[in-house]
Amino acid sequence: MRHVISINANWVFSKEAKQVPAALPQDWEKVNLPHSWNAQDGQDGGNDYHRGTCYYAKTLRKAELPCEGRYFLEIQGANSSADVYLDGKKLCRHDGGYSTWRGDLTDSLQEESLLVIAVDNAPNETVYPQMADFTFYGGLYRDVNIICVPESHFDLEYHGGPGIRVTPVVQGKNASVGIDVFVKNVKDNQAFVFTVTDREGNEIFRQEDKDTAAVAEIENVHLWHGRKDPYLYTAKVELVEDGQVIDVVSTRFGCRFFEIDPENGFILNGEEYPLRGVSRHQDRWGIGNALLPEHHEEDIDLICEVGATTIRLAHYQHAQYFYDLCDEKGLVIWAEIPYISKHMPGGRENTISQMKELITQNYNHPSIVVWGLSNEIGIGGSDEDLLENHRILNDMCHEMDPTRLSSLACYAVCGPFNKVAHITDLVSWNLYLGWYVPGMFLNELWVDFFHKVYPDRCLGYSEYGCECMPNLHSSHPRWGDQSEEYQCLYNEYMLKFFDKRPFMWATHLWNMFDFAADARNQGGEPGMNHKGLVTFDRQTKKDSFYVYKAWWSEDPFVYLCGRRYVDRPEKETTVKVYSNQPHVTLYANGKKIAAKTGDKIFTFRIPLNGEVTLEAVAGDCRDEISIRYVSQPNPAYKLGKNDGNGGNWNMYQTEIDGVDYNVYVVTYEAALAAGTKTVN
């Protein structure tokens, strides 16, 4: 039988070593996995985090492993490239830092062997990503296992996949579920037992066959219906020899069907199901990408709390455990590879291999509906090699998985007529109009223009967002001040904007969480991108978190904004309340100020004299904060001269390829009125 043995414990690690050691070093740092060597220097700014080859080593003892025919090393994430050595002999190499891969140790494994993994995140021109607005953490940052299997076994080497592929097709009230397995060294006296069970564990299909494929018919199928009803079945296939099970694979799956319409957006199981959600980077304060299960669970709980129906898992393959959680919670997922920002002519094979791994390893997840080819890849301009790379990836996605659609994320500088924006089935845009440039109204011009010129093209937002440091505040928020109040105004505008455009197939806020971008310097905290609704340590939900909750969540709540804006230099101040309840009453020091009926956003003017305790009441929901009058503004609420303003892209940029934004605005208005393709 198959055995999966964790070998996360008792490694030694070195950043200084220059070669593979001949024996286990006694003076290297002792570490357990998951681990990243950039957990601190990749988050402190300066764009000077360590990028190079580092070494992990440990002793393997064969006697501590189950006695099976073959032994495979499984590495679930090594960023960015890695070479595996056993007793000084190089066994395998992998390029790509975010997917699972495996190597066969069997023929080289001794009774006691030295395992060394050299992991390299140094800059190069062949492995993506190399230019992007996030930190490329080096390390063995996910689990590492030894998988012990008999000589005849389900394939462990096919693009790191699970060895089983499930393809449900809904037909009326029933579903036809194709189950395929991939095997090695099958013998004549062996067969396969296919079973399908429902969520309660009841067996609803069973078949024994010599063939590696079966079709399970499910009557009155229970559909996977997003967050409303994320119902999952389980498919299991046993490899049987002389009546004994010698290997087994299983996977959960969901039965659902969807379409994406250029006028009606996302339609799930025949029902319009608006995809409104967030993007997610996986890193955390002090640990980088070396996450534990509880970190993934906390992230999914926060995303569900805000009421999102979709996540764009950017800009790389995320942990299998997180995809599993998305299946369980009913989040609809955009999954993508890190083909980002800079097209590298020498990187084509790497984009192909990373896409093959992404699809093979994640094919069975019902949550995933879209494969993302690239992100902002035209930022440095596009040429025929870039376009051909995208056509190859697009065709490959459809060949490997005809059940899902392809998309990509375009940056504003590409322009709506750029050829790369019209290769995939869908297109979404990364537009920060109202943040990197002033003028939230530019969103209306851009989207309405594109939709008018391309009425049959499904259009979404893959990124939009606004920087915010929760310690910065203003009673008169302005573009660029990074205040909590401006982030609220921006997101209120964008949510209303999307409500008026139901044709947008999906919208993904950038970002759910603040994340590390070591090259950035802004907001008084270098090394961070602060567009999140939640801080990097997941400890503070910014006020904007609750405007999204008011829009998306059905769980009753009321929230008083401005709890961190305590010192207010004004005798009368505006207080804002977010709630998904229709009536809100505000009290100041126990005295009723006003009761209002409204929709999501409630504003009150209150006098300030000394310290005031405010309480908002909406039905059974209550929230309380304290603020006070001060004679002079608190300087801690404003950006200092040395706090930095920009990021990897200058926030005060006003040109696209040398053309002023104002020119684009005038031209777009004219083109929108004419309904013609006049912009180049």
N, C-alpha and C positions, 0 to 999 in steps of 0.2 A: 504493500500500500504506500501511497504518497505520504511523505512527512515533510512539514515545513518547519525548519529549525532557525529561530532568530539567532543571529550572531552580532547583535548590536553592542554587546558588552565587551569590555576589556580590550580595547584597541590602544595602540600608541601612535602618536601623531607628530609630524615635524614640518615646519615651514622652511627650515634652514637646510635640510638634507638635499644633496645634489644627485644622489643615485639610489638605486634599489639596494637595501642592505642585505648582507649575506646571512645574518642572524637577527633575531628580535632585539632591537636596540633597547638598552636599559635606561638611557638618558632622555628618551623622547617623552613628550607630554602624554599622560594617561587620559584617554577620553572614552566616552560612550557615544554611540550614535542614537539619534540623528545629531549631526555636528556641522557647523560652518565656521571657517576661520575668519569670516568677515562679519561676525555677529556684532562687533563693536565698530571696527574701523569702516565698515560699509554704511554706517548710519550717522557719522559725525561731521560730514561735510568735507570739502577740500578736494574731492575727486581723487583721493590718494590711497584708496583701500588696496590691500595687497592682491595683486593678480599675477598668478604664476602657478608653478607645479608644487603641490604639497603631497606628503606621503602618509598613508595609513597602513599599519601593519598589525597582524595578530597571528597567534599560533592556532592551527587547526589540528585536532586529534581525531583520527578516524574512528577510534574506539568510542568516542562520544557521540557518533552519528549512527542512526539506524542502519542496519545492514540491508542495503538495497543495491540494485544493479548500477545506477548512475547517480552522480552527484552534480547538481547545478548550483552555481553561485547566482543569486538574484539580487540585483542592485536596483532599487526603486527610484533613485535620483542621485546623480553625481554630476555636479556642474563644474565645467561645461563638457570636458572630455576626460576620459579615464582609460588607463591601461591596467590590466590585471596580470600579476606575476605570482607564480607558485614555485617556491624554492628557486627563485631567480630566473625562471623560464617565463617568458611572456606568452600568455594564453589568449588574450583577446583585447580588443579596444572598442570603445564606443564614443561617438561624437553626438552630443546633444544632451543638455543638462536636466531635462524635465520628464523623461519617460523611463519606464521600466525596461531593463535589459538583463540578459542572462548569458552565462558562459559555462561550458561543460568542463568540470574539474576532474572527471573520473580517471582518465588515463595518466594524470600527473600527480594525483593525490597519494601521499605516502602515509604511513602510520602516524607520523607527525610532520606537518608541513608549515612553512612560513608563507602566509598570504600577505601580499603587499598590493595596495591599490594606489596608483599615482593619479591624482586628480588635478586637472589643469584648467584654470579660468583665465589664462593670459589672452590678450588681444590677438586676433588672427583674421584671416580673410576667407575662411571656409566654413566656420561653425557659427550659427545664429544663436542668440543675438550678439551684436557687437556695438551698436549705437542705439540707445534707448534711454528714456527718462526713468530708469529705475536701476537699482544696484544688482549686479550680477554676482550673487553670493557664491563663493567657492565652497566645496565640501561634499561629503557623503551625508546629505541632509535629509534623506529618507531612510527607511528600513533596509537592512541588508540581511538576506537569509541564505541558508543552504536548503535546497529542495532535493529530497532523496526519492527516487522513483525506480521501478523495475526497468529492465531492458525494454519491454513493451510499455509505452506510456503515451499520454496525451502530450502533444508537442509543446515544448517550453521555449523553443528558439525562434518561432515564427513571429518576428517583429515584437517580441516581448508580450505577446497576447496570452489570453487565458486558455486557449486550446478549444474553446467552444464559442459558437456564433449562433445567436437566436434572432430570427426575423419574423415577427408577427405581422400578419396581414388581416385587418378587420374586414369582415364581409357581412354586412347587415348586423344581426345580433350575435354573430359567431365570429370566431377568429381561427385562421389557419396559421400555425406556428411552425416555421421551418427551423430545425435544429441540426447544425453541422458541427462535427468535431474534426480535429486535426491530430493525427497520431504518428508515432514512430515505431518501427519494428513490430508491426502486427503479425501474428502467427495464424495459421489456418485453424487452430483449435480455440481461437478467441472470438468473442462476440461483444456486442454493445447493448446495454440495457438503458433505454431512454425512459425517463419519467418526468412528469410535470405535476407540481402540487400547487394548490392555491395558498392564499396568505395564512390560512388556518392550519396548513400542513396536510390537507386531504389530497390524496392522490387522484388525479383526474385523467391521467394518461400514462400508459405503460406499454413499451414495445421492446422486444429483443430482436436484434438483427445483426447480420454480418456487415451490413452497409454502415458507412460513417455518417449517414444522414437519415433523418426521420421527419415526418410531418405530424404534429399534434393538432387535432381538431378540438377546439374549446367551444361548447355550446353556451349560449347566453353569457357571453364573455363579460367580465367586469373590467371596464375600461380604466386605464390610468388617465386621470383628468386633472392634472396640475395640482395646485394647492387645494382644490376643492375635494379631491379624492385620489390620492397617489397610490392606487392599488397595484401591488406587485405579485407576480407569480414566480415560481422557481423551477428552472429546468436543471436536471441532473443526468449525467451520462456516466455509467460504470463500464469499465473495461473488465470483462469476465473471462477467466480461463478455468476450464474444468469445474465450473460452478462456483469458483472463488473470485471475489472482486480483487483485482490487483492494482487498479488505479481508478480515480474518479475526479470529475470536474463538475462544477455547478455554477449557475449564475442566476440572479434574479432578472426579471424582465417585466415590461409593462406593455399592454396592448392599447394602442392609441393610433389615431390618424389625424393629420393636420394639413392645412393649406395656408398659404400666405397670399393675400389679395392686395393689389395696389390701391384699392379704395377702402376695404374693410379691415385691413391689417391681418393679424394672426387669428386663425380659426382652428380650434381644437375640438376634435370629435363632433364637428358640425356646428359648434357654438363659438360665437365671437368671444375671444379671450385676450383682452389687451395685455401686451407684454410691456410692462413698465417696471423697471428695476435698476440694478446697479452693476458696476464692474467690481472685481475683487482682485487685489494683489494678495499673495499669501504670506508675506513676511511680517515679523513681529519684533517689537522692541527687545533688544538684548539677545535674541536667538536667531535672527535672520529668517531663513527658510526652514530651519530645523524644527518643524512643528511636531507636536504630539497630538493624539486624537482629541484631547480636550480643547485644544486650540481651534481645531476645525469645527468642533461642536459649538463652541462659543460664537464663532463667526456665522455659522448657519442660523443659530438662534437669533442673533441680532438682525440678520437680513430678513428673517421671517417676521420678527417683531415690527420692523418698519413697514411690512406689508407688501414687499416686492413679489412679483410673479416670475421674474426672470433674472438671471445673472449672466453677465459676460465674464467668462473666466480668462482673464488676460494675464500676460501676453504669451502664454505657454501652457503646456499640459500641466494640470494640477494633480494633486494626490488622488489615487483611486478612492480613498476613504471619503474625500469630499464629494466626488461624483456620486458615491453611494448615498451620502446624506441628501444630495439634491434629488435623487430618485425617491427617497423616502419622504421627503418634505414636499415634493411636487413642484420644485423650481424648474422652469424651462431654461435650457442652457445653450449658450453660444460657446463652443470650444475651439481653440485656435493654436497655431504654432507660432514660435517667436521670429517669424520672417518680418522684420520690423525696421523702419526708418531708412536703413541703408542697404540698397541692393548690392550684393557682392557677386560679380560674375563667377567667382570660384566657389560660391555657396549653393549652387543649384542642387547638387546631389544631397546636400544636407537638408534642404527644404523638402525634398522628396522623401528621404528616410524619416524625417520627423513627422511628416504627414501620414506616412504609412503606419508608423507606430501609434500616432494619435487615434487613427481610425480603428486599427486592429485592436488596440487595448480598450477602446471605449465604445465599441459598436453596440454592445448590449444594454447600454444605459438609455432608458426611455426618456430621461430628462433632456438629453442632447437632441436638438433639432437642426442645428446649423454647424457646419465646419467652416472656420475662419481661415482664409488663405494668408492674409498679411495685415499689417497695421501701419498706416502712414508711410507706406513704402515709397510713395512718390514724393516724399518731402525733399529729396535731393534731385528731383527730376526723374523722368522716366524715359527709357529707351527700348528698342526692340528686344533686347535680351531680357529685360524685366518683364515685358509683356508676354514673351514666350514662356518664361518661367511660370507666370500666372496661368497661362492656358494649359500647360502641362499639369499643374497642380489641380486646376479645376476639372479637367478631364479625368484625372486619377481619382478624385473624390467621387465623381459620379460612377466610375467603373467599380470602385471598391464598395461603394455604398449608395445604390440608387434610391434608397428610402429617405435620404435627407438632402437638404439644399446647401449651397455654398454661398459664402458672403465674404466681404472684406471691409476694413475700416479705412476710409479715406480722410486725409487731412485737408483743411481748407485750401492750402496752396495748390492742391491738385487741380482744382476747378471742376465744375460739373460736367465738362465735356471731355475730360481726360479719359483716354481709352481704357486705362486700368480700372476705372469706375464702372465699366460696362461689360466686364468679362464674366463675373459671377452671377448666380441666380438673383441675389439680393445685393443691395448696397446700403451701407450706413456711413455716416460722416462723423468725424471728430471735429466739432465746431465749438469754439469757446468765445462766441460773439457775446459781448457783455463782460468778458473777463480779460482775455489777452488784448482785445481792442474794446473801446467803449461802444455802447449802443446795443442794448438787448434787442431792439427792434430789427437788427440785422438778421436775427434768426428767422423772422417772418419773411423777409425778402428772399433769403436763400432758399428756404424750404418751399415756399409757395412758387417761386420761380422754377425750381427743379421739378416739382410736381406738375406744373403746367406744361413744361417742355417735354417731360417724360411721364405722361399719365399712366403708362403701363409698367413702369419700373417701381418695384417695391422699395420704399425709402425708409430709413430709420436713422436714429442717432446712436452711434456706438460710444461716443464720449461727449459730455458737456460738463461744465463744473466751474467752481469758483473757490479760490484759496481762502482759507480762514484759520486764524489762530484764535482759540477761544479766550485768550487773555486780552485781545484787542477789541475795543468798543467805540461806538460813536452814536450820538443822538441824531447825527446828520450823516449817515454812511454814504461814502462815495466810492466810485470805481477805483480799485487799486489799493484801498486802505487795509485790506485783509481782515476787516472787522467781522465779528460774528453777525452783526446786523446787516452788512452788505451781502453776506452769503445768504441770509434769509430772504432779502429782497430779490436776489438773483433767482433763487430756487422757487420762490412763489411765482415769479414771472414765467419760468420755464414750465412749471406744472400747469398753469393756466394755458400756456401756449400749446402744450401737447393735448390738453382737453379739447381744444378747438380743431385738432388735426388727427382724428381717429384713423386716418389712412396710414399713419406711420406704423410700420410693422413691428418695431420694437424701439424702446428708448432705454439707454443704459447710462446712468449717472456715473461720472468719474469723480470720486471713487467712494466706495462704501467706507473704507478705512484710510487714514493717512498712511503713507508708506515711504520707505527710504529711497532717495535718489541722491547719491553721495555728491553729485556735481552741483546740486542746487544750493542756493544761499538766499533765504528770504524769511521774513516774519520773525527774525531773531532766533531762529532755530535752523542752522545750516544742516544740509544733508537730508532734508525732508520735503516731500510733496504734501501740502496741507489741504488738499481738496476733499478729504474724507468727511463723511457725516459723523464719524467716530474717530477719536484720536488713536495714534499708533499703538498705544498700550491697551486699547479697548476699554479704558476706564471712564472716558468722558464722551457722552453723547452731546454733540453740538446742538444748538437750537434748531438748525436746519433738519436734523434727524426727525424732529417732531412735526415739521411741516409736511414731510413725506408720509409720516405716520397718519397725519390728518387726512391726507389724500387717499392713501392706499389701504390702511388697516381698518378692519371692522371691529376690533377690540376697543371698547369704550375707554376714552382717556381725556384728560385735560392737562395742558402744560403751559406754565407761565414762562415766557421768554425773558432773557436779560438777567438771569440769576447770577451771572458772573460780572455783569455791569452794575456794580453796587454803588459806586460813588458817582453821583450825577450833579453837574453844576447848573441846575435849572430849578426854578421854583415850581414849574409844572412840567411833567414828563409824560411821554407816551409809553404805555404798557401794552404789549401784544400777547395774545393768548392763542394757542393752537388747540383745536379739539375737533373730533369727528362727531360731536354731539351738537344739536341745533341751538341749544340755549346755554349761555355762560353768564354767571353772575360774579362780579368782582367786589371783594371786601378789602378795605384798608384799615388796619388796626382794629379789626372787628366791625367796622362800620360799612354798610352797603354803599358802594359807589354807583354802580349801575348794573342793570341786567340787559343783555342783548341777545337777539336772535340773529343768527347768521350762518355762514357756510365756511367752516374750516379756520378762517382767520378773524379774530375779534380784536379790536383796538379800543383802548380806553385812555382818556387823559385824566391824570390825577395830580393834585397838588402835593408838593414835597416840602416838608418842614421837619428837619431832623430825620430820625430813622422811621421807616414805614414798613410794616409787615403786610404783605399782600397775600390774599387767598382767592383762588379762582375755583368756582364750583360749577360742575356740569353734570346734572343728574346725581349719581352716586360717586362721581369722580371729583377729587380735590387735589390741588397743588398749591404750594406756598413758597414764597421767596421774601427776602428782605432787601430793601434798597435804602439809600439815604441821600440827603442833600449835602453837597459840599460847595464851598465858595469858589474853589479853583479846580479846573480839570485835573484828573489824576494822570500824570505823565506816563504811567505804566500802561495805559490803554492805547497809546499811539506808537507807531513804528518809530524807532530812533534812527539817527542818521546812518548808523553802521549796521542796521538790521537787514539790509539787502532788499531789493525790490523784485528782481527778476528770477528766472529759473533757467532751464536749458533753452527755453524760448523766451525772448524778451517780452515781458508783460506790456511794455509800452511800445511794442512794434506797431507801426501804422501802415506798413507796406506789404504787398505780396509780390514777390519777384520784381521789385522796383516800382510797382504801381500802387499809388495811394489807395487806401480803402474807400475814400470818398468817391474815387473814380468808379470803383466797383459798385458802390451803392447807386449812383446815378445811372450807370449802365444797366444794372439789374432792374431798376424801376422801369426803365424804358423797355427792356426786353420782356419784363413781366406783363406790361401793358400790351405789348405787341404779340406776345406769345410766340416769339421766334428765337432761333438760336443765334443771337448776335454777339454773345460773349465768347471770347477765345482765351 
